[in-house]
Amino acid sequence: MPLFRGAKHLRIALVGLPNSGKSTLFKAVSSTHVQTGELAGTHRAYGECAVQIGLDEARLVDLPSIPSLHHLEPDDRVALQYLLWGNEQPPVAHHEPGGPPAPFAPPDVIIQVVDATALERHLELTLELTQLGRPMVIALNMMDEAWNKGLHINAKTLGTLLGIPVVATVAHMGHGIAELFNAATDAVREAACPFPQPASEHIRASLQPLSRALNRPEIRTAFRIPHPFLLTQLASGDSYILDELRMHFPALLPELLALRTRAEQHLPRPLGEELHADCHYRAARLFEATTRLGAPHEGRGWRYWLDEVFLHPQWGLLGSLAVFAAVLFVVFEVSTWLDSVTSARLIAAIADWQPHSTGGVVARAVTDGLIGLIGIVVPYMLPLVMLLVALEQIGIMQRIAFVVDRGFHHIGLHGGVAVPFLLGLGCNIPALSGAARATSGRERVIASVLITFVPCSARSAVILALAGKYLGGLGVFAIFALTLVVIALMGRLLARRQRDMGPGQVQDIPAYARPRWNELLRETWARTNDILTIVTPLLVGGSVVLALLNHVGADAVVNTLFTPITVWWLGLPLALGVPILFGVLRKELSLLMVYQALGSFDVGQYLDWVQITTFLLFLTFYIPCVSTFAVMLKTIGRKEALISISLSVGVALAISGVVRLVLEMGRHLAG
C-alpha cells in the first residue's frame, strides 16, 4: 500500500462544535512545537503541527470550532472555505481581500470530534459535513462521560448508517486515538467518502427543478463546491452563495430565485426552516437508532478504574510516580534478600584469601570480578529489568508514556519517548535505540542526551547497593528525585539550543493483559544477554587491571592525577581516583573497584554518609559507559556525542560538588 510520507504526507483537519474536545485531541498527538496563525481576515486562530502515524506522516490542522455550515458569520465562514478550497481559491473568491483562508492545502480527510454526551446535536453538523465530498472519520469523544450518564452508543452501527468510520475515544485519557488516526489514513487510501445523506423525499422532490438549473458546468467551475452542498446552501438562502451568484452570474440568479420560491410553495414552511427541521429530524433518527439508555457505569470493571488512576489528567502523574516508587521498593526489598543469599555468602567465603604472588593476585581479581558480577546482576539488575518488562506487557508503561507526554512537551520532547526513557532504567543502550526509532532531528538529539542521565540498572544497582545500605530508603529516593529534576532542567536548556521541530506521535493505549512467562523471560534475556559478552569481560578484566595496578603500586599515580577531583572538589579518599576513571567501562565496575580500592566490602568503614552521597551523585551523572557512548556516536553523530560527554562531566562535577558543600555546611551547623 502507498505510504503518506514526505511530499505525499496527509493533511488532516479537526472539526467540531465548541466544547467537543477537539483541542484536547489535538494536544494529545501534537508535536513539541505547534505553528499557530489566524484564518485570513479573521481573529479565529488555528494550530498546525506534524504528526507521525505509524509509518505515515501527516500535518494536523486544529480549526476553530464551527457551529454549522449554513448561514455562517464571516469569521466562521473562513473555516468552511478552508475545508472546501484550502489555499487554492476558486474563481468566485479571487476578488476577496486577504487571499486564501490558510497558507496550506485543503484536508485529505476530515475528523469530526463529537461530544458523545450531546450526540444528537453534533450529528446535525455531521450530516452537513458529509455533503463536502471528502473522506471523513468521526471521533466519538467523551465516551466516559456518556457512560456516566447512562448513554450507550453503538459506534459500529452509527458508522454503518453514515458510511464512515466512527471511533469511540476518550481524548484526555488516550483511548481510541491510535485507532482514530489509523482509520483516517485508511479512509484516504480507500478514497472512502460518506454515504449520501439526502434530505427527506418531499424536500428532494420540490428541489428537483432548482437542482437541474444549478447543475451547470460554468457554476461547478466557478464555485468548485460539491453540487449537493451548493444546492443546500442556495436553498437555505445562504447570503454568501447568493452574493457570489449575484456578482458572477447576474443573468442566472433571477431564474434560480424563482425556482427556489416555487419549491417553497410545495412545503409547509419556508424552505430554510424546512431544511433545518429535516436535518434535525434525520439526526434524531440516527441518535435513536444507535443509542440506548441504561444504568451509569454499566459494564465497567477493574480495567476502567485502573485507567482512572493511570490516565486521568490530574491523577495520572501521581499514579505514574506511585508505580515508579513501587518498582524501587520491590526491587530494593527483593535485592536485599537476594544479595544476602548470593554475593554476601561468596564474599564471606573468600574473605581470608589474601595472595601475594602475581598469579595469586590475578586469580583473586578474577574471583572478585565474578563475585561482583553475581552481586550486581542477580540481586539488582535482573529483578529491575524483569519488572519493567512485566509492566510493559501489562500495559502500564504505555499509559505512563501517555500521561507524561504533557510534561515531556516542556522539555522539547513528546510522550512517545517516555517508553525509551523508562527502558533506560534497565539499560541506556536499548533506550537510545528506541529513541532513535521514535524521533528524528532535534528530538533525537535531546532524547539521546537526556537518556544518558537516566539511571540504568547498572547505576541503579550501585545506588541501591550503597545508598540502600548506608543512606536508607529516603536517600535512594532523594537521589532518583534529583535525577528527575536534572533531566527536566537539562531538557529545557537543550530545547532552547535545538530549533528544528520533530513530529508529534499517535500513541497506542493497549488493553490490559497478563504477563506471559515465556515472553517475559525471553525479553528479559534479550535486554540482559550482553552481560556475558560485554559486562563479564569488562568486570573481570577491569578487576585484574586494578589489582595489578595496586600490586605494582601504579594505582598511586592515577590517584594522584585525580586528586583535584576526588580529594579537593568531591572530598573523597585519594584511593577512589582509579574507580572513577574505570567507571567509563561499566558502572558496575566502579562499585567493584571501590571495594578493591578500599580493601573491604564494607564501604561504611571508610566513607561517611556525605562522601557516599557525593560519590553516588557523581557516578550517576558521570560519563555513560563505553557501550552507551558507542551507540550515541551511531545515533546522533560525533559532535553531539562529544557535547553530551562534556555535558555529563560538567553536570556530574557541579551537582556532586555543590551537594557535598551543602551537606557539609548542614552537618557543621547541626553539630
QUITA-V21133 format. One line per field, one symbol per residue. ss: DSSP state (~ for helix, > for strand, _ for the rest). burial: + if it has 16 or more other ideal C-beta (glycine too) atoms within 10 Angstrom, else -. A space follows every 10 residues. Layout:
BEGIN
ss = ???
burial = ???
END
This chain:
BEGIN
ss = _____~~~_> >>>>>_____ _~~~~~~~~_ ____>>>>__ ____>>>>>> >>>__>>>>> >>________ ___~~~~~~~ ~~~~~_____ ~~~_______ ________>> >>>>>~~~~~ ~~~~~~~~~~ ~~__>>>>>> >_~~~~~~__ >>>_~~~~~~ ~~__>>>>_> ~~~_>_~~~~ ~~~~~~~~~_ __>_______ ~~~~~~~~~~ ~~~~__~~~~ ~~~___~~~~ ~~~~~___~~ ~~~~~~~~_~ ~~~~~~~~~~ ~~~~______ ~~~~~~~~~~ ~~~~~~~~~~ >>>_______ _~~~~~~~~~ _____~~~~~ ~~~~~~~~~~ ~~~~~~~~~~ ~_~~~~~~~_ _______~~~ ~~~~~~~~~~ ~~~~~~~~~~ ~~~~~~~~~~ ~~~~_~~~~~ ~~~~~~~~~~ ~___~~~~~~ ~~~____~~~ ~~~~~~~~__ ~~~~~~~~~~ ~_____~~~~ ~~~~~~~~~~ _~~~~~~~~~ ~~~~~~~~~~ ~~~~~~~___ ___>>_____ ______~~~~ ~~~~~~~~_~ ~~~~~~~~~~ ~~~~~~~~~~ ~~__~~~~~~ ~_~~~~~~~_ ___~~~~~~~ ~~____~~~~ ~~~~~~~~__ __~~~___~~ ~~~~~~~~~~ ~____~~~~~ ~~~~~~~~~~ ~~~~~~~~~~ ~~~~~~~~~~ ~~~~~~~~~~ _
burial = ---+----++ +++++++--+ ++++++++++ ++++----++ -+-+-+++++ +++--+++++ ++++++--++ ++---+++++ ++++++--++ -++------+ ++-+-+++++ +++++++++- -+++++++++ ++++++++++ ++++-++--- +++-+--++- ++-+++++++ ++++++++++ +++++-++-- -+++--+-+- --+--++--+ +-++----+- -+++++++++ ++++++++-+ ++-++--++- -++--++-++ --++--+--- ++-+++-++- -++--++--+ +--------- -----++-++ +----++-++ --++--++-- ++-+++-++- -+++-++--- ---------- ++-++++++- ++++++++++ ++++++++++ ++++++++++ +++++--++- ++++++++++ ++++++++++ ++++++-++- -+++++++++ ++++++++++ ++++++++++ +---++++++ --+--++--+ +--++--+-- +++++++-+- ---------- --++--++-- +--+++-+++ +++++++-++ +---+--++- -+--+++-++ +++-++++++ ++++++++++ ++++++++-- +-+--++--+ ++++++++++ +++++-+++- ++--++---+ +-+++-++-- +++-+++-++ --+------- -
END
